[in-house]
């Protein structure tokens, strides 16, 4: 019979079952399943038609509600040394003036860009967007992370979000390949220390997705070239949220790996999908795709045997991943490598490990951007706040 479910209550039960069967995870409600599919569709449209909205960028300070914009001066040339200097010269990029946006805790009376208060910690934030899209501006979707952190972490009164340069390649104008964004990140760190007056030990470097990649690269540079005259010491804390930490192919074809099994539960396509090609090609630029496999500043979680990387001397670090995201395997590789070199722990007493890992079982990529992704957003922010407070 073709109409066996045409009458109530069987019709309602049948339609409900069909709707629920569309959920990629049994633990998800229908709302989350629908929203993930909508977001995935919007990303697919963007990959073919370009950005759906014009975002602010590094060329100007964009006004708007809560947009406490400031200019960050270029990095002094004497602080660009070693590999960074070589990469910048090869790619034809240099440090330039860029905008940053301050976000303050609600109810706190602070002047924009004022000197630090006693005991104050500050977050230096790098937004996600695959190095090709989105913005540090408070109107950007990624600003939800800064809002959540400044509200939840007691010792943090403000966040500085950095409008670093985005990369592009053909058919668009070729612009800002690696290490342009790293130079901008370094400029913002120097600004916090030398202009505002924060101690490096009170700086929390944080990044989500591609911003997590950038946060890692900045921290690595400050560690590897510590002692360079005038270069500030490394930060006291590093927070990596769904970091895009392997831009190469090494995790894409693991049998039953997250790149395939989580493709149905994430709004991102599998990293093996062609939609990942343009961001990687744009970012590595003249350094070539090999850099995405073996450069420790670009892909410190790569499984390529030619990669040489370690995490010795990194600060206490908090890593967040979603158990439903396609990048999960690479983030777990990063976790394992940092555990090996630094140990698992809170990093507040002598001899204690310095890395904490938090995996939200049902979280998809960069879930902290979405306030409705509960209880994962709330639980993750509280876990970060509690961990930060241990070292106040």
Secondary structure, 3 states (H helix, E strand, C coil): CCCCCCCCCHHHHHHHHHHHCCCCCCCCCHHHHHHHHHHHHHHHHHHHHCCCCCCCCCCCCCCCCCCEEEEECCCCHHHCCHHHHHHHHHHCCCCCCEEEEEEECCCCCCCCCCCCCCCCEEEEEECCCCCCCCCCCCCCCCHHHHHHHHHHCCCEEEEEEECCCCCECCCCCCECCCCHHHHHHHHHHHHHHHHHCCCHHHEEEEEECHHHHHHHHHHHHHHHCCCCCCCCCCCCEEEEECCCCCCCCCCCCCCCCHHHHCCCCCCCCCCCCCHHHHHHHHHHHHHCCCHHHHCCCCCCCCCCCCCCCCCCCCCEEEEEEECCCCCHHHHHHHHHHHHHHHCECCCCCCCCCCEEEEEECCCCCCHHHCCCCCCHHHHHHHHHHHHHHCCC
